[in-house]
Amino acid sequence: MSQSRTPTIVKCPTCQTDVVWGEQSPFRPFCSKRCQLIDLGEWAAEEKAIPGAPDLSDSDGWSEEM
Ligand SMILES: [Zn+2]
């Protein structure tokens, strides 16, 4: 039997480095924790970018007329 298992290689979404898909890469598909945080940071930035969000936290002029 000469069946060699070929490791799965993925590319880090942040820096395009080859990452072995295995236990030796705890941050896969990222190559490192830094790249993981960078990617998450970009996602968070997009989530927070909500244009024209109304500020209703301090509306004293609001009257409850029903
Ligand atoms: Zn990376």
N, CA, C, O and the ligand as a Tripos MOL2 file, in Angstrom:
@<TRIPOS>MOLECULE
protein
  265   263    67     0     0
PROTEIN
NO_CHARGES

@<TRIPOS>ATOM
      1 N           0.8320   -1.2070    0.0000 N.3       1 MET1
      2 CA          0.0000    0.0000    0.0000 C.3       1 MET1
      3 C           0.8690    1.2610    0.0000 C.2       1 MET1
      4 O           1.6090    1.5050    0.9530 O.2       1 MET1
      5 N           0.7820    2.0300   -1.0280 N.am      2 SER2
      6 CA          1.5460    3.2740   -1.0670 C.3       2 SER2
      7 C           0.5780    4.4490   -1.2330 C.2       2 SER2
      8 O           0.7490    5.3180   -2.0880 O.2       2 SER2
      9 N          -0.4350    4.4340   -0.3840 N.am      3 GLN3
     10 CA         -1.4590    5.4770   -0.4980 C.3       3 GLN3
     11 C          -1.1290    6.6230    0.4570 C.2       3 GLN3
     12 O          -1.3500    6.5270    1.6640 O.2       3 GLN3
     13 N          -0.6110    7.6800   -0.0930 N.am      4 SER4
     14 CA         -0.2370    8.8130    0.7300 C.3       4 SER4
     15 C          -1.3960    9.8170    0.7800 C.2       4 SER4
     16 O          -1.9400   10.2310   -0.2440 O.2       4 SER4
     17 N          -1.7380   10.1780    1.9850 N.am      5 ARG5
     18 CA         -2.8220   11.1470    2.1260 C.3       5 ARG5
     19 C          -2.3230   12.5410    1.7840 C.2       5 ARG5
     20 O          -1.3680   13.0440    2.3760 O.2       5 ARG5
     21 N          -2.9750   13.1360    0.8410 N.am      6 THR6
     22 CA         -2.6000   14.5020    0.4830 C.3       6 THR6
     23 C          -3.3420   15.4840    1.3950 C.2       6 THR6
     24 O          -4.5720   15.4870    1.4440 O.2       6 THR6
     25 N          -2.6010   16.2960    2.0990 N.am      7 PRO7
     26 CA         -3.2590   17.2590    2.9870 C.3       7 PRO7
     27 C          -4.0210   18.3090    2.1970 C.2       7 PRO7
     28 O          -3.5950   18.7400    1.1250 O.2       7 PRO7
     29 N          -5.1510   18.7060    2.7490 N.am      8 THR8
     30 CA         -5.9440   19.7400    2.0970 C.3       8 THR8
     31 C          -5.3290   21.1100    2.3800 C.2       8 THR8
     32 O          -5.1070   21.4890    3.5300 O.2       8 THR8
     33 N          -5.0660   21.8250    1.3160 N.am      9 ILE9
     34 CA         -4.4680   23.1550    1.4530 C.3       9 ILE9
     35 C          -5.5120   24.2000    1.0760 C.2       9 ILE9
     36 O          -6.1080   24.1430    0.0010 O.2       9 ILE9
     37 N          -5.7190   25.1430    1.9660 N.am     10 VAL10
     38 CA         -6.6170   26.2530    1.6490 C.3      10 VAL10
     39 C          -5.8070   27.5430    1.7050 C.2      10 VAL10
     40 O          -4.7130   27.5870    2.2660 O.2      10 VAL10
     41 N          -6.3630   28.5710    1.1210 N.am     11 LYS11
     42 CA         -5.6630   29.8600    1.1500 C.3      11 LYS11
     43 C          -6.2990   30.7650    2.1980 C.2      11 LYS11
     44 O          -7.5220   30.8790    2.2850 O.2      11 LYS11
     45 N          -5.4430   31.4050    2.9920 N.am     12 CYS12
     46 CA         -5.9190   32.3450    3.9940 C.3      12 CYS12
     47 C          -6.6900   33.4650    3.2960 C.2      12 CYS12
     48 O          -6.1490   34.1200    2.4050 O.2      12 CYS12
     49 N          -7.9440   33.6930    3.6880 N.am     13 PRO13
     50 CA         -8.7550   34.7210    3.0350 C.3      13 PRO13
     51 C          -8.1710   36.1210    3.1690 C.2      13 PRO13
     52 O          -8.4650   37.0050    2.3630 O.2      13 PRO13
     53 N          -7.3400   36.3190    4.1940 N.am     14 THR14
     54 CA         -6.8100   37.6580    4.4400 C.3      14 THR14
     55 C          -5.5310   37.9220    3.6610 C.2      14 THR14
     56 O          -5.4000   38.9670    3.0220 O.2      14 THR14
     57 N          -4.5750   36.9790    3.7060 N.am     15 CYS15
     58 CA         -3.2660   37.2520    3.1010 C.3      15 CYS15
     59 C          -2.8980   36.2360    2.0250 C.2      15 CYS15
     60 O          -1.7930   36.2840    1.4830 O.2      15 CYS15
     61 N          -3.8070   35.3210    1.7100 N.am     16 GLN16
     62 CA         -3.6280   34.3650    0.6080 C.3      16 GLN16
     63 C          -2.4860   33.3900    0.8510 C.2      16 GLN16
     64 O          -1.9660   32.8120   -0.1040 O.2      16 GLN16
     65 N          -2.0840   33.1920    2.0970 N.am     17 THR17
     66 CA         -1.0620   32.2120    2.4020 C.3      17 THR17
     67 C          -1.6630   30.8110    2.4080 C.2      17 THR17
     68 O          -2.8100   30.6190    2.8100 O.2      17 THR17
     69 N          -0.8710   29.8280    1.9540 N.am     18 ASP18
     70 CA         -1.3410   28.4460    1.9900 C.3      18 ASP18
     71 C          -1.4590   27.9680    3.4300 C.2      18 ASP18
     72 O          -0.5140   28.0960    4.2090 O.2      18 ASP18
     73 N          -2.6060   27.4220    3.7810 N.am     19 VAL19
     74 CA         -2.8490   26.9310    5.1300 C.3      19 VAL19
     75 C          -3.2450   25.4590    5.0450 C.2      19 VAL19
     76 O          -4.1440   25.0910    4.2890 O.2      19 VAL19
     77 N          -2.5640   24.6210    5.8290 N.am     20 VAL20
     78 CA         -2.9070   23.2050    5.8620 C.3      20 VAL20
     79 C          -4.1710   23.0260    6.6950 C.2      20 VAL20
     80 O          -4.2490   23.4650    7.8420 O.2      20 VAL20
     81 N          -5.1620   22.3680    6.0860 N.am     21 TRP21
     82 CA         -6.4250   22.1520    6.7870 C.3      21 TRP21
     83 C          -6.2710   20.9690    7.7380 C.2      21 TRP21
     84 O          -6.5580   19.8240    7.3900 O.2      21 TRP21
     85 N          -5.8060   21.2830    8.9560 N.am     22 GLY22
     86 CA         -5.5840   20.2100    9.9230 C.3      22 GLY22
     87 C          -5.4810   20.7970   11.3240 C.2      22 GLY22
     88 O          -5.6680   21.9920   11.5500 O.2      22 GLY22
     89 N          -5.1730   19.8960   12.2510 N.am     23 GLU23
     90 CA         -5.1050   20.3250   13.6390 C.3      23 GLU23
     91 C          -3.9690   21.2970   13.8940 C.2      23 GLU23
     92 O          -3.9880   22.0450   14.8720 O.2      23 GLU23
     93 N          -2.9690   21.2840   13.0040 N.am     24 GLN24
     94 CA         -1.8590   22.2100   13.1960 C.3      24 GLN24
     95 C          -2.2230   23.6430   12.8150 C.2      24 GLN24
     96 O          -1.4280   24.5630   13.0070 O.2      24 GLN24
     97 N          -3.4300   23.8280   12.2740 N.am     25 SER25
     98 CA         -3.8620   25.1680   11.9000 C.3      25 SER25
     99 C          -5.1580   25.4910   12.6380 C.2      25 SER25
    100 O          -6.2400   25.3850   12.0610 O.2      25 SER25
    101 N          -5.0590   25.8820   13.9050 N.am     26 PRO26
    102 CA         -6.2560   26.1090   14.7240 C.3      26 PRO26
    103 C          -7.0900   27.2910   14.2350 C.2      26 PRO26
    104 O          -8.2520   27.4280   14.6160 O.2      26 PRO26
    105 N          -6.5110   28.1320   13.4060 N.am     27 PHE27
    106 CA         -7.2390   29.3260   12.9630 C.3      27 PHE27
    107 C          -7.7080   29.1950   11.5250 C.2      27 PHE27
    108 O          -8.0900   30.1790   10.8910 O.2      27 PHE27
    109 N          -7.6760   27.9440   11.0060 N.am     28 ARG28
    110 CA         -8.1010   27.7380    9.6260 C.3      28 ARG28
    111 C          -9.5250   28.2370    9.4160 C.2      28 ARG28
    112 O         -10.3170   28.1420   10.3540 O.2      28 ARG28
    113 N          -9.9000   28.7510    8.2770 N.am     29 PRO29
    114 CA         -9.0400   28.8410    7.0920 C.3      29 PRO29
    115 C          -7.9990   29.9510    7.1520 C.2      29 PRO29
    116 O          -7.3140   30.1980    6.1580 O.2      29 PRO29
    117 N          -7.8620   30.6210    8.2850 N.am     30 PHE30
    118 CA         -6.8660   31.6870    8.3640 C.3      30 PHE30
    119 C          -5.5200   31.1030    8.7700 C.2      30 PHE30
    120 O          -5.4640   30.0510    9.4060 O.2      30 PHE30
    121 N          -4.4290   31.7850    8.4020 N.am     31 CYS31
    122 CA         -3.0960   31.2840    8.7030 C.3      31 CYS31
    123 C          -2.7140   31.6170   10.1340 C.2      31 CYS31
    124 O          -1.8290   30.9770   10.7020 O.2      31 CYS31
    125 N          -3.3610   32.5990   10.7190 N.am     32 SER32
    126 CA         -2.9890   33.0120   12.0710 C.3      32 SER32
    127 C          -4.1750   33.7210   12.7090 C.2      32 SER32
    128 O          -5.1470   34.0770   12.0440 O.2      32 SER32
    129 N          -4.0640   33.9130   14.0150 N.am     33 LYS33
    130 CA         -5.1370   34.6040   14.7270 C.3      33 LYS33
    131 C          -5.2650   36.0500   14.2460 C.2      33 LYS33
    132 O          -6.3550   36.6220   14.2150 O.2      33 LYS33
    133 N          -4.1200   36.6190   13.8720 N.am     34 ARG34
    134 CA         -4.1180   38.0010   13.4100 C.3      34 ARG34
    135 C          -5.0030   38.1450   12.1640 C.2      34 ARG34
    136 O          -5.8130   39.0660   12.0660 O.2      34 ARG34
    137 N          -4.8280   37.2190   11.2210 N.am     35 CYS35
    138 CA         -5.6200   37.2960    9.9960 C.3      35 CYS35
    139 C          -7.0970   37.0540   10.3070 C.2      35 CYS35
    140 O          -7.9730   37.6510    9.6810 O.2      35 CYS35
    141 N          -7.3690   36.1850   11.2690 N.am     36 GLN36
    142 CA         -8.7620   35.9330   11.6520 C.3      36 GLN36
    143 C          -9.3950   37.1980   12.2090 C.2      36 GLN36
    144 O         -10.5260   37.5380   11.8600 O.2      36 GLN36
    145 N          -8.6710   37.8910   13.0690 N.am     37 LEU37
    146 CA         -9.1990   39.1050   13.6740 C.3      37 LEU37
    147 C          -9.3960   40.1970   12.6380 C.2      37 LEU37
    148 O         -10.3590   40.9610   12.6940 O.2      37 LEU37
    149 N          -8.4630   40.2600   11.6870 N.am     38 ILE38
    150 CA         -8.5940   41.2600   10.6280 C.3      38 ILE38
    151 C          -9.8870   41.0270    9.8540 C.2      38 ILE38
    152 O         -10.6360   41.9620    9.5720 O.2      38 ILE38
    153 N         -10.1350   39.7550    9.5150 N.am     39 ASP39
    154 CA        -11.3440   39.4350    8.7530 C.3      39 ASP39
    155 C         -12.5940   39.7420    9.5680 C.2      39 ASP39
    156 O         -13.5490   40.3240    9.0510 O.2      39 ASP39
    157 N         -12.5910   39.3570   10.8250 N.am     40 LEU40
    158 CA        -13.7480   39.6200   11.6790 C.3      40 LEU40
    159 C         -13.9560   41.1210   11.8510 C.2      40 LEU40
    160 O         -15.0880   41.6030   11.8760 O.2      40 LEU40
    161 N         -12.8520   41.8520   11.9680 N.am     41 GLY41
    162 CA        -12.9340   43.3000   12.1260 C.3      41 GLY41
    163 C         -13.5970   43.9620   10.9340 C.2      41 GLY41
    164 O         -14.3870   44.8950   11.0780 O.2      41 GLY41
    165 N         -13.2590   43.4590    9.7470 N.am     42 GLU42
    166 CA        -13.8690   44.0320    8.5490 C.3      42 GLU42
    167 C         -15.3640   43.7560    8.5150 C.2      42 GLU42
    168 O         -16.1620   44.6070    8.1220 O.2      42 GLU42
    169 N         -15.7260   42.5510    8.9340 N.am     43 TRP43
    170 CA        -17.1560   42.2240    8.9770 C.3      43 TRP43
    171 C         -17.8830   43.1240    9.9620 C.2      43 TRP43
    172 O         -18.9580   43.6400    9.6560 O.2      43 TRP43
    173 N         -17.2960   43.3180   11.1610 N.am     44 ALA44
    174 CA        -17.9330   44.1490   12.1730 C.3      44 ALA44
    175 C         -18.0870   45.5740   11.6730 C.2      44 ALA44
    176 O         -19.0980   46.2240   11.9400 O.2      44 ALA44
    177 N         -17.0860   46.0640   10.9460 N.am     45 ALA45
    178 CA        -17.1430   47.4240   10.4280 C.3      45 ALA45
    179 C         -18.3090   47.5750    9.4540 C.2      45 ALA45
    180 O         -18.9950   48.5980    9.4490 O.2      45 ALA45
    181 N         -18.5260   46.5630    8.6410 N.am     46 GLU46
    182 CA        -19.6410   46.6410    7.6940 C.3      46 GLU46
    183 C         -20.9810   46.6080    8.4160 C.2      46 GLU46
    184 O         -21.9250   47.2890    8.0160 O.2      46 GLU46
    185 N         -21.0610   45.8210    9.4720 N.am     47 GLU47
    186 CA        -22.3120   45.7150   10.2250 C.3      47 GLU47
    187 C         -22.6800   47.0490   10.8640 C.2      47 GLU47
    188 O         -23.8480   47.4330   10.9240 O.2      47 GLU47
    189 N         -21.6340   47.7520   11.3460 N.am     48 LYS48
    190 CA        -21.8890   49.0030   12.0580 C.3      48 LYS48
    191 C         -22.1710   50.1570   11.1130 C.2      48 LYS48
    192 O         -22.6830   51.1970   11.5280 O.2      48 LYS48
    193 N         -21.8380   49.9740    9.8450 N.am     49 ALA49
    194 CA        -22.0060   51.0720    8.9050 C.3      49 ALA49
    195 C         -23.4500   51.1450    8.4190 C.2      49 ALA49
    196 O         -23.7520   50.8080    7.2740 O.2      49 ALA49
    197 N         -24.3320   51.5890    9.3040 N.am     50 ILE50
    198 CA        -25.7390   51.7240    8.9340 C.3      50 ILE50
    199 C         -26.0410   53.2150    8.7600 C.2      50 ILE50
    200 O         -26.1270   53.9500    9.7440 O.2      50 ILE50
    201 N         -26.2010   53.6530    7.5270 N.am     51 PRO51
    202 CA        -26.4290   55.0780    7.2780 C.3      51 PRO51
    203 C         -27.8260   55.5250    7.6840 C.2      51 PRO51
    204 O         -28.8130   54.8230    7.4650 O.2      51 PRO51
    205 N         -27.8810   56.6930    8.2700 N.am     52 GLY52
    206 CA        -29.1660   57.2910    8.6020 C.3      52 GLY52
    207 C         -29.9040   56.5680    9.7000 C.2      52 GLY52
    208 O         -31.1310   56.4700    9.6630 O.2      52 GLY52
    209 N         -29.1710   56.0510   10.6910 N.am     53 ALA53
    210 CA        -29.8300   55.3890   11.8040 C.3      53 ALA53
    211 C         -30.4940   56.4220   12.7050 C.2      53 ALA53
    212 O         -29.8160   57.3230   13.1980 O.2      53 ALA53
    213 N         -31.7830   56.3180   12.9300 N.am     54 PRO54
    214 CA        -32.4920   57.2950   13.7470 C.3      54 PRO54
    215 C         -32.1160   57.1880   15.2130 C.2      54 PRO54
    216 O         -31.9400   56.0910   15.7440 O.2      54 PRO54
    217 N         -31.9950   58.3300   15.8570 N.am     55 ASP55
    218 CA        -31.6180   58.3420   17.2630 C.3      55 ASP55
    219 C         -32.8710   58.5720   18.1010 C.2      55 ASP55
    220 O         -33.3240   59.7050   18.2580 O.2      55 ASP55
    221 N         -33.4180   57.5050   18.6270 N.am     56 LEU56
    222 CA        -34.6650   57.5990   19.3860 C.3      56 LEU56
    223 C         -34.4340   57.4030   20.8800 C.2      56 LEU56
    224 O         -35.3700   57.1950   21.6530 O.2      56 LEU56
    225 N         -33.1640   57.4760   21.2630 N.am     57 SER57
    226 CA        -32.8440   57.1820   22.6560 C.3      57 SER57
    227 C         -33.2520   58.3250   23.5850 C.2      57 SER57
    228 O         -33.5410   58.1010   24.7610 O.2      57 SER57
    229 N         -33.2730   59.5510   23.0540 N.am     58 ASP58
    230 CA        -33.5760   60.6970   23.9130 C.3      58 ASP58
    231 C         -34.5860   61.5970   23.2150 C.2      58 ASP58
    232 O         -34.2480   62.6910   22.7620 O.2      58 ASP58
    233 N         -35.8110   61.1360   23.1350 N.am     59 SER59
    234 CA        -36.8490   61.9100   22.4420 C.3      59 SER59
    235 C         -37.8710   62.4080   23.4500 C.2      59 SER59
    236 O         -38.8710   61.7490   23.7360 O.2      59 SER59
    237 N         -37.5840   63.6010   23.9850 N.am     60 ASP60
    238 CA        -38.4890   64.1690   24.9880 C.3      60 ASP60
    239 C         -39.7680   64.6930   24.3540 C.2      60 ASP60
    240 O         -40.7940   64.8040   25.0260 O.2      60 ASP60
    241 N         -39.7160   65.0130   23.0810 N.am     61 GLY61
    242 CA        -40.8850   65.5780   22.4180 C.3      61 GLY61
    243 C         -41.9190   64.5170   22.0670 C.2      61 GLY61
    244 O         -42.9360   64.8330   21.4490 O.2      61 GLY61
    245 N         -41.6880   63.2940   22.4390 N.am     62 TRP62
    246 CA        -42.5970   62.2100   22.0910 C.3      62 TRP62
    247 C         -43.7930   62.2050   23.0350 C.2      62 TRP62
    248 O         -43.6270   62.2090   24.2550 O.2      62 TRP62
    249 N         -44.9720   62.1970   22.4830 N.am     63 SER63
    250 CA        -46.1740   62.1470   23.3240 C.3      63 SER63
    251 C         -46.9600   60.8880   22.9900 C.2      63 SER63
    252 O         -47.1150   60.5330   21.8210 O.2      63 SER63
    253 N         -47.4450   60.2300   24.0060 N.am     64 GLU64
    254 CA        -48.1650   58.9860   23.7730 C.3      64 GLU64
    255 C         -49.6620   59.2470   23.6780 C.2      64 GLU64
    256 O         -50.4020   59.0530   24.6430 O.2      64 GLU64
    257 N         -50.0920   59.6880   22.5100 N.am     65 GLU65
    258 CA        -51.5190   59.9240   22.3170 C.3      65 GLU65
    259 C         -52.1160   58.7390   21.5840 C.2      65 GLU65
    260 O         -51.7460   58.4410   20.4480 O.2      65 GLU65
    261 N         -53.0110   58.0900   22.2270 N.am     66 MET66
    262 CA        -53.6460   56.9440   21.6130 C.3      66 MET66
    263 C         -55.1350   57.2170   21.4720 C.2      66 MET66
    264 O         -55.8740   56.3690   20.9720 O.2      66 MET66
    265 ZN         -3.1750   35.0680    6.7120 Zn       67 ZN67
@<TRIPOS>BOND
     1     1     2 1
     2     2     3 1
     3     3     4 2
     4     3     5 am
     5     5     6 1
     6     6     7 1
     7     7     8 2
     8     7     9 am
     9     9    10 1
    10    10    11 1
    11    11    12 2
    12    11    13 am
    13    13    14 1
    14    14    15 1
    15    15    16 2
    16    15    17 am
    17    17    18 1
    18    18    19 1
    19    19    20 2
    20    19    21 am
    21    21    22 1
    22    22    23 1
    23    23    24 2
    24    23    25 am
    25    25    26 1
    26    26    27 1
    27    27    28 2
    28    27    29 am
    29    29    30 1
    30    30    31 1
    31    31    32 2
    32    31    33 am
    33    33    34 1
    34    34    35 1
    35    35    36 2
    36    35    37 am
    37    37    38 1
    38    38    39 1
    39    39    40 2
    40    39    41 am
    41    41    42 1
    42    42    43 1
    43    43    44 2
    44    43    45 am
    45    45    46 1
    46    46    47 1
    47    47    48 2
    48    47    49 am
    49    49    50 1
    50    50    51 1
    51    51    52 2
    52    51    53 am
    53    53    54 1
    54    54    55 1
    55    55    56 2
    56    55    57 am
    57    57    58 1
    58    58    59 1
    59    59    60 2
    60    59    61 am
    61    61    62 1
    62    62    63 1
    63    63    64 2
    64    63    65 am
    65    65    66 1
    66    66    67 1
    67    67    68 2
    68    67    69 am
    69    69    70 1
    70    70    71 1
    71    71    72 2
    72    71    73 am
    73    73    74 1
    74    74    75 1
    75    75    76 2
    76    75    77 am
    77    77    78 1
    78    78    79 1
    79    79    80 2
    80    79    81 am
    81    81    82 1
    82    82    83 1
    83    83    84 2
    84    83    85 am
    85    85    86 1
    86    86    87 1
    87    87    88 2
    88    87    89 am
    89    89    90 1
    90    90    91 1
    91    91    92 2
    92    91    93 am
    93    93    94 1
    94    94    95 1
    95    95    96 2
    96    95    97 am
    97    97    98 1
    98    98    99 1
    99    99   100 2
   100    99   101 am
   101   101   102 1
   102   102   103 1
   103   103   104 2
   104   103   105 am
   105   105   106 1
   106   106   107 1
   107   107   108 2
   108   107   109 am
   109   109   110 1
   110   110   111 1
   111   111   112 2
   112   111   113 am
   113   113   114 1
   114   114   115 1
   115   115   116 2
   116   115   117 am
   117   117   118 1
   118   118   119 1
   119   119   120 2
   120   119   121 am
   121   121   122 1
   122   122   123 1
   123   123   124 2
   124   123   125 am
   125   125   126 1
   126   126   127 1
   127   127   128 2
   128   127   129 am
   129   129   130 1
   130   130   131 1
   131   131   132 2
   132   131   133 am
   133   133   134 1
   134   134   135 1
   135   135   136 2
   136   135   137 am
   137   137   138 1
   138   138   139 1
   139   139   140 2
   140   139   141 am
   141   141   142 1
   142   142   143 1
   143   143   144 2
   144   143   145 am
   145   145   146 1
   146   146   147 1
   147   147   148 2
   148   147   149 am
   149   149   150 1
   150   150   151 1
   151   151   152 2
   152   151   153 am
   153   153   154 1
   154   154   155 1
   155   155   156 2
   156   155   157 am
   157   157   158 1
   158   158   159 1
   159   159   160 2
   160   159   161 am
   161   161   162 1
   162   162   163 1
   163   163   164 2
   164   163   165 am
   165   165   166 1
   166   166   167 1
   167   167   168 2
   168   167   169 am
   169   169   170 1
   170   170   171 1
   171   171   172 2
   172   171   173 am
   173   173   174 1
   174   174   175 1
   175   175   176 2
   176   175   177 am
   177   177   178 1
   178   178   179 1
   179   179   180 2
   180   179   181 am
   181   181   182 1
   182   182   183 1
   183   183   184 2
   184   183   185 am
   185   185   186 1
   186   186   187 1
   187   187   188 2
   188   187   189 am
   189   189   190 1
   190   190   191 1
   191   191   192 2
   192   191   193 am
   193   193   194 1
   194   194   195 1
   195   195   196 2
   196   195   197 am
   197   197   198 1
   198   198   199 1
   199   199   200 2
   200   199   201 am
   201   201   202 1
   202   202   203 1
   203   203   204 2
   204   203   205 am
   205   205   206 1
   206   206   207 1
   207   207   208 2
   208   207   209 am
   209   209   210 1
   210   210   211 1
   211   211   212 2
   212   211   213 am
   213   213   214 1
   214   214   215 1
   215   215   216 2
   216   215   217 am
   217   217   218 1
   218   218   219 1
   219   219   220 2
   220   219   221 am
   221   221   222 1
   222   222   223 1
   223   223   224 2
   224   223   225 am
   225   225   226 1
   226   226   227 1
   227   227   228 2
   228   227   229 am
   229   229   230 1
   230   230   231 1
   231   231   232 2
   232   231   233 am
   233   233   234 1
   234   234   235 1
   235   235   236 2
   236   235   237 am
   237   237   238 1
   238   238   239 1
   239   239   240 2
   240   239   241 am
   241   241   242 1
   242   242   243 1
   243   243   244 2
   244   243   245 am
   245   245   246 1
   246   246   247 1
   247   247   248 2
   248   247   249 am
   249   249   250 1
   250   250   251 1
   251   251   252 2
   252   251   253 am
   253   253   254 1
   254   254   255 1
   255   255   256 2
   256   255   257 am
   257   257   258 1
   258   258   259 1
   259   259   260 2
   260   259   261 am
   261   261   262 1
   262   262   263 1
   263   263   264 2
@<TRIPOS>SUBSTRUCTURE
     1 MET1         2 RESIDUE 1 A MET
     2 SER2         6 RESIDUE 1 A SER
     3 GLN3        10 RESIDUE 1 A GLN
     4 SER4        14 RESIDUE 1 A SER
     5 ARG5        18 RESIDUE 1 A ARG
     6 THR6        22 RESIDUE 1 A THR
     7 PRO7        26 RESIDUE 1 A PRO
     8 THR8        30 RESIDUE 1 A THR
     9 ILE9        34 RESIDUE 1 A ILE
    10 VAL10       38 RESIDUE 1 A VAL
    11 LYS11       42 RESIDUE 1 A LYS
    12 CYS12       46 RESIDUE 1 A CYS
    13 PRO13       50 RESIDUE 1 A PRO
    14 THR14       54 RESIDUE 1 A THR
    15 CYS15       58 RESIDUE 1 A CYS
    16 GLN16       62 RESIDUE 1 A GLN
    17 THR17       66 RESIDUE 1 A THR
    18 ASP18       70 RESIDUE 1 A ASP
    19 VAL19       74 RESIDUE 1 A VAL
    20 VAL20       78 RESIDUE 1 A VAL
    21 TRP21       82 RESIDUE 1 A TRP
    22 GLY22       86 RESIDUE 1 A GLY
    23 GLU23       90 RESIDUE 1 A GLU
    24 GLN24       94 RESIDUE 1 A GLN
    25 SER25       98 RESIDUE 1 A SER
    26 PRO26      102 RESIDUE 1 A PRO
    27 PHE27      106 RESIDUE 1 A PHE
    28 ARG28      110 RESIDUE 1 A ARG
    29 PRO29      114 RESIDUE 1 A PRO
    30 PHE30      118 RESIDUE 1 A PHE
    31 CYS31      122 RESIDUE 1 A CYS
    32 SER32      126 RESIDUE 1 A SER
    33 LYS33      130 RESIDUE 1 A LYS
    34 ARG34      134 RESIDUE 1 A ARG
    35 CYS35      138 RESIDUE 1 A CYS
    36 GLN36      142 RESIDUE 1 A GLN
    37 LEU37      146 RESIDUE 1 A LEU
    38 ILE38      150 RESIDUE 1 A ILE
    39 ASP39      154 RESIDUE 1 A ASP
    40 LEU40      158 RESIDUE 1 A LEU
    41 GLY41      162 RESIDUE 1 A GLY
    42 GLU42      166 RESIDUE 1 A GLU
    43 TRP43      170 RESIDUE 1 A TRP
    44 ALA44      174 RESIDUE 1 A ALA
    45 ALA45      178 RESIDUE 1 A ALA
    46 GLU46      182 RESIDUE 1 A GLU
    47 GLU47      186 RESIDUE 1 A GLU
    48 LYS48      190 RESIDUE 1 A LYS
    49 ALA49      194 RESIDUE 1 A ALA
    50 ILE50      198 RESIDUE 1 A ILE
    51 PRO51      202 RESIDUE 1 A PRO
    52 GLY52      206 RESIDUE 1 A GLY
    53 ALA53      210 RESIDUE 1 A ALA
    54 PRO54      214 RESIDUE 1 A PRO
    55 ASP55      218 RESIDUE 1 A ASP
    56 LEU56      222 RESIDUE 1 A LEU
    57 SER57      226 RESIDUE 1 A SER
    58 ASP58      230 RESIDUE 1 A ASP
    59 SER59      234 RESIDUE 1 A SER
    60 ASP60      238 RESIDUE 1 A ASP
    61 GLY61      242 RESIDUE 1 A GLY
    62 TRP62      246 RESIDUE 1 A TRP
    63 SER63      250 RESIDUE 1 A SER
    64 GLU64      254 RESIDUE 1 A GLU
    65 GLU65      258 RESIDUE 1 A GLU
    66 MET66      262 RESIDUE 1 A MET
    67 ZN67       265 GROUP 0 **** ****
